[in-house]
Amino acid sequence: MSTPKPANGAGARVPEHMSDAHVMDYTILNCGHPIVSKHEVVIGDLPVYVHGLDGIQGTETVQFIAHGWANQAKTMDHMASGLIGEIHRMEAASGKPRVRDVLVVTLDQRNHGERVRVKVTNFDIEPTRLITMATIVTGGKVDHQYAMDFLPAVLFPDGEREIVEFMSVGISMGGHVTWWLLREDPRIKIGVPMITLPSEALGGLLTARVAKLKAQGINTYMPESIKQGFYNPTTQQYKGKKILSVHGKLDKLIPLRFAQPKLDEILAQDSSGKDIQQHIQEGKGHAVSPEMVSKAAEWVYIHGFCS
């Protein structure tokens, strides 16, 4: 993964060797909706940011956004507002009363944002890059589970509101977190991993990257303990989950060809063709677009608010 450089708009990025199809501009991901309220709460020593808390009335659905590499929770503000705004728009268009409120929760991944402890100057040539990725993705899964464990009590200590469901949306590295949560945590039944690939396919992608680096004379460590975590067999653990896997067709950072064989195995677990689907956006690379945000909102609205 290359070190990003600034592009158009605050929070935007484009890898240096890639085209404009890979521009990531977070400021447009609110999809034209107003920016919602944001409150910081601390669970133990973990700062967590809750979007949309002002004005809630009934039971709640919490939707996590797991950010990607070289990013941080605060860059997700516009996307959080876009997800909430789009869900509210769909509710209004349906003419049906709101079943429950929706909150979006973000947090800094390990060694990102306010949690940076070790600065990585060039991730592409860092010999321990695979070890670092494994620790951050595993830590991200643990942190989101920790937040699910204690967020209801921290937000509503008197039991005045009830959180009835958790969902996960993840971008790039954060998408790995979403896949791992879908695979391993029964509380996450609805998920939208974006511009990423299933954990079962991650080993193949990383092996290809290691081979490329070694050909360039760059040493990369891949201990057996780390390798085992990246080579998971496809199982039936996704059966019954509601998953929308979102991709940019032109993605060069995480090419779809590395994901598709395992995705096909996962898609085959849904005989109805309604519960596990794939969305590929033409003309888009390794970047999230307003269209993708709207698709994610539609998915969680249909499966989390209409069922």
C-alpha positions as CSV (number, residue, x, y, z in Angstrom):
1,M,0.0,0.0,0.0
2,S,1.5,3.3,-1.1
3,T,1.9,6.4,1.1
4,P,-1.1,8.6,-0.1
5,K,-0.7,12.2,-1.1
6,P,-3.3,14.9,-0.9
7,A,-5.9,15.2,-3.7
8,N,-9.0,17.2,-4.3
9,G,-10.9,18.1,-1.1
10,A,-10.2,17.7,2.5
11,G,-9.6,14.1,3.4
12,A,-9.1,13.1,-0.2
13,R,-6.3,10.9,-1.3
14,V,-4.9,9.2,-4.4
15,P,-2.0,6.7,-4.4
16,E,0.8,8.2,-6.3
17,H,1.1,5.6,-9.0
18,M,-2.6,5.4,-9.8
19,S,-5.2,7.2,-11.8
20,D,-8.0,9.6,-10.8
21,A,-10.3,6.6,-10.5
22,H,-8.6,6.0,-7.2
23,V,-9.2,9.5,-5.7
24,M,-10.8,9.3,-2.3
25,D,-12.7,12.4,-1.4
26,Y,-14.5,11.9,1.9
27,T,-16.1,15.4,1.8
28,I,-18.7,14.3,-0.8
29,L,-19.7,11.1,1.0
30,N,-22.5,12.8,2.9
31,C,-24.5,12.4,-0.4
32,G,-25.9,15.9,-0.1
33,H,-27.3,15.4,3.4
34,P,-26.7,17.7,6.4
35,I,-23.9,16.7,8.8
36,V,-25.4,15.0,11.8
37,S,-24.5,15.5,15.5
38,K,-21.3,13.8,16.8
39,H,-20.5,13.0,20.4
40,E,-17.3,11.4,21.8
41,V,-17.6,8.8,24.5
42,V,-14.8,6.9,26.1
43,I,-15.1,3.1,26.8
44,G,-12.3,2.3,29.2
45,D,-9.5,4.2,27.4
46,L,-11.0,3.9,23.9
47,P,-12.5,7.0,22.4
48,V,-15.6,6.2,20.3
49,Y,-17.5,8.7,18.2
50,V,-21.3,8.5,18.0
51,H,-23.0,10.1,15.1
52,G,-26.8,11.0,15.1
53,L,-27.4,10.8,18.8
54,D,-29.3,14.1,19.0
55,G,-33.0,13.7,18.5
56,I,-33.2,9.9,18.9
57,Q,-36.5,8.6,20.3
58,G,-36.8,4.8,20.4
59,T,-34.8,1.7,20.1
60,E,-31.5,1.9,18.2
61,T,-29.5,0.2,15.5
62,V,-25.7,0.9,15.6
63,Q,-23.8,0.8,12.4
64,F,-20.0,0.9,12.7
65,I,-17.7,2.3,10.0
66,A,-14.3,0.8,10.1
67,H,-11.8,3.2,8.3
68,G,-8.9,2.1,6.1
69,W,-5.1,2.4,6.2
70,A,-3.6,5.8,6.6
71,N,-7.0,7.2,7.7
72,Q,-8.8,8.0,11.0
73,A,-12.2,8.2,12.5
74,K,-12.7,11.9,12.0
75,T,-12.5,11.5,8.2
76,M,-15.6,9.3,8.4
77,D,-17.8,12.2,9.5
78,H,-19.3,12.9,6.1
79,M,-19.8,9.3,5.3
80,A,-21.6,8.8,8.7
81,S,-24.0,11.6,7.8
82,G,-24.5,10.1,4.3
83,L,-25.5,6.7,5.6
84,I,-27.9,8.2,8.2
85,G,-29.3,10.7,5.7
86,E,-29.8,8.1,3.0
87,I,-31.6,5.7,5.4
88,H,-33.9,8.5,6.5
89,R,-34.6,9.4,2.9
90,M,-35.6,5.8,2.1
91,E,-37.8,5.7,5.2
92,A,-39.5,8.9,4.1
93,A,-40.0,7.6,0.6
94,S,-41.5,4.4,1.9
95,G,-44.3,6.3,3.7
96,K,-43.9,3.9,6.6
97,P,-43.2,5.1,10.2
98,R,-39.6,4.7,11.4
99,V,-39.1,1.3,13.1
100,R,-36.0,2.4,15.0
101,D,-33.3,5.1,15.0
102,V,-29.9,4.6,13.5
103,L,-26.6,5.6,15.0
104,V,-23.3,5.5,13.3
105,V,-20.2,4.8,15.4
106,T,-16.5,5.3,14.4
107,L,-13.3,4.7,16.2
108,D,-9.6,5.0,15.3
109,Q,-8.0,1.8,14.2
110,R,-4.8,0.7,16.1
111,N,-1.9,3.0,15.4
112,H,-4.1,5.4,13.5
113,G,-5.5,8.9,14.3
114,E,-5.2,9.8,18.0
115,R,-3.8,6.3,18.7
116,V,-0.6,6.6,16.6
117,R,2.4,5.2,18.6
118,V,4.7,4.1,15.8
119,K,5.0,6.2,12.6
120,V,5.3,4.2,9.4
121,T,7.0,6.4,6.8
122,N,6.7,4.0,3.8
123,F,4.5,1.0,4.3
124,D,5.3,-0.4,0.9
125,I,8.9,-1.2,1.8
126,E,8.5,-1.8,5.5
127,P,9.9,-5.4,6.2
128,T,7.3,-6.0,9.0
129,R,4.4,-4.7,6.9
130,L,2.4,-8.0,7.0
131,I,2.9,-8.3,10.7
132,T,1.7,-4.8,11.1
133,M,-1.3,-5.4,9.0
134,A,-2.2,-8.5,10.9
135,T,-2.0,-6.7,14.3
136,I,-4.1,-3.8,13.1
137,V,-6.8,-5.9,11.5
138,T,-7.0,-8.3,14.4
139,G,-7.0,-5.4,16.9
140,G,-9.7,-3.7,14.9
141,K,-11.9,-6.7,15.2
142,V,-11.3,-6.9,19.0
143,D,-11.9,-3.1,19.4
144,H,-15.3,-3.3,17.6
145,Q,-16.3,-6.3,19.7
146,Y,-15.2,-4.4,22.8
147,A,-17.3,-1.4,21.7
148,M,-20.4,-3.7,21.1
149,D,-19.9,-5.2,24.6
150,F,-20.0,-1.8,26.5
151,L,-21.5,0.9,24.2
152,P,-25.1,0.3,25.4
153,A,-24.2,0.7,29.0
154,V,-21.9,3.8,28.4
155,L,-24.5,5.5,26.2
156,F,-27.6,4.6,28.2
157,P,-26.6,3.8,31.8
158,D,-30.2,4.0,33.0
159,G,-31.4,1.7,30.3
160,E,-33.4,4.6,28.8
161,R,-32.7,3.3,25.3
162,E,-32.0,-0.2,23.9
163,I,-29.5,-1.0,21.1
164,V,-31.2,-3.9,19.4
165,E,-28.7,-4.6,16.5
166,F,-25.1,-3.9,15.4
167,M,-24.0,-3.7,11.8
168,S,-20.6,-3.1,10.1
169,V,-19.4,-1.1,7.1
170,G,-15.7,-1.2,6.4
171,I,-13.4,0.5,3.9
172,S,-10.3,-1.2,2.5
173,M,-8.3,-2.3,5.6
174,G,-11.5,-1.6,7.6
175,G,-13.3,-3.9,5.2
176,H,-11.0,-6.7,6.4
177,V,-12.3,-6.0,9.9
178,T,-15.9,-6.1,8.6
179,W,-15.3,-9.5,7.0
180,W,-13.7,-10.9,10.2
181,L,-16.7,-9.6,12.2
182,L,-19.2,-11.2,9.8
183,R,-17.2,-14.4,10.0
184,E,-16.6,-14.6,13.7
185,D,-19.1,-12.5,15.7
186,P,-22.8,-13.7,15.7
187,R,-23.9,-10.1,16.6
188,I,-22.9,-8.9,13.2
189,K,-25.5,-10.2,10.8
190,I,-25.5,-7.4,8.3
191,G,-22.3,-6.0,6.7
192,V,-21.0,-4.0,3.8
193,P,-17.3,-4.5,3.2
194,M,-16.1,-1.9,0.6
195,I,-13.1,-1.9,-1.8
196,T,-11.6,-5.0,0.0
197,L,-11.7,-8.7,-0.1
198,P,-12.8,-11.6,2.2
199,S,-10.4,-12.7,4.9
200,E,-10.2,-16.0,3.1
201,A,-8.7,-14.3,0.0
202,L,-6.3,-12.0,1.9
203,G,-3.5,-14.6,1.9
204,G,-3.4,-14.8,-1.9
205,L,-3.2,-11.1,-2.3
206,L,-0.4,-10.7,0.3
207,T,1.6,-13.6,-1.2
208,A,1.5,-11.8,-4.5
209,R,2.7,-8.6,-2.9
210,V,5.5,-10.4,-1.1
211,A,6.7,-12.0,-4.3
212,K,6.7,-8.7,-6.1
213,L,8.7,-7.0,-3.3
214,K,11.3,-9.9,-3.1
215,A,11.8,-9.5,-6.9
216,Q,12.7,-5.9,-6.2
217,G,15.1,-6.9,-3.5
218,I,12.9,-5.8,-0.6
219,N,12.8,-8.1,2.3
220,T,9.4,-8.8,3.9
221,Y,8.8,-11.0,6.9
222,M,5.9,-13.5,7.0
223,P,6.2,-15.7,10.1
224,E,4.2,-18.9,10.1
225,S,1.9,-17.6,12.9
226,I,1.0,-14.6,10.7
227,K,0.6,-16.7,7.6
228,Q,-1.9,-18.9,9.3
229,G,-4.1,-15.9,10.1
230,F,-4.2,-14.9,6.4
231,Y,-5.1,-18.3,5.0
232,N,-8.5,-19.1,6.3
233,P,-10.6,-21.8,4.6
234,T,-14.0,-20.8,3.3
235,T,-16.6,-22.1,5.6
236,Q,-20.4,-22.0,6.1
237,Q,-20.0,-19.2,8.7
238,Y,-21.4,-16.6,6.3
239,K,-24.6,-18.6,5.7
240,G,-27.5,-16.6,6.9
241,K,-25.6,-13.3,7.0
242,K,-26.7,-10.3,4.9
243,I,-23.6,-9.2,3.0
244,L,-23.1,-6.7,0.2
245,S,-19.5,-6.7,-1.1
246,V,-18.7,-3.4,-2.8
247,H,-15.9,-2.9,-5.3
248,G,-14.5,-0.5,-7.8
249,K,-14.0,-2.2,-11.2
250,L,-10.7,-0.4,-11.8
251,D,-9.2,-1.1,-8.3
252,K,-5.5,-1.8,-8.7
253,L,-4.6,-1.8,-5.0
254,I,-7.0,-4.7,-4.2
255,P,-7.8,-6.1,-7.6
256,L,-11.1,-7.9,-7.9
257,R,-9.4,-11.0,-9.4
258,F,-7.9,-11.8,-6.0
259,A,-11.3,-11.6,-4.3
260,Q,-13.6,-13.2,-6.9
261,P,-12.9,-16.9,-6.4
262,K,-13.6,-16.8,-2.7
263,L,-16.5,-14.4,-3.2
264,D,-18.1,-16.9,-5.5
265,E,-17.8,-19.5,-2.8
266,I,-19.5,-17.2,-0.3
267,L,-22.1,-16.1,-2.8
268,A,-23.0,-19.7,-3.4
269,Q,-23.9,-20.1,0.3
270,D,-27.0,-17.9,-0.4
271,S,-29.4,-20.0,-2.6
272,S,-31.9,-17.1,-2.7
273,G,-29.5,-14.7,-4.3
274,K,-30.9,-11.9,-2.0
275,D,-28.9,-12.2,1.2
276,I,-25.3,-12.1,-0.2
277,Q,-24.6,-9.9,-3.2
278,Q,-21.9,-8.0,-4.9
279,H,-21.9,-4.5,-6.3
280,I,-19.2,-3.4,-8.8
281,Q,-19.0,0.3,-9.8
282,E,-17.8,1.0,-13.3
283,G,-15.1,3.6,-13.6
284,K,-14.1,3.5,-10.0
285,G,-10.9,2.2,-8.5
286,H,-9.7,1.9,-4.9
287,A,-12.0,4.7,-3.6
288,V,-15.5,5.0,-2.1
289,S,-18.1,7.0,-4.0
290,P,-21.4,8.6,-3.0
291,E,-23.0,5.8,-5.1
292,M,-21.3,3.2,-2.9
293,V,-22.5,4.9,0.2
294,S,-26.1,5.0,-1.1
295,K,-25.9,1.3,-2.0
296,A,-24.6,0.5,1.6
297,A,-27.4,2.5,3.1
298,E,-30.0,0.8,0.9
299,W,-28.6,-2.6,1.9
300,V,-28.8,-1.9,5.7
301,Y,-32.2,-0.3,5.3
302,I,-33.7,-3.3,3.4
303,H,-32.2,-5.9,5.7
304,G,-32.1,-4.0,9.0
305,F,-35.2,-1.8,8.9
306,C,-37.7,-3.5,6.6
307,S,-37.4,-7.1,7.7
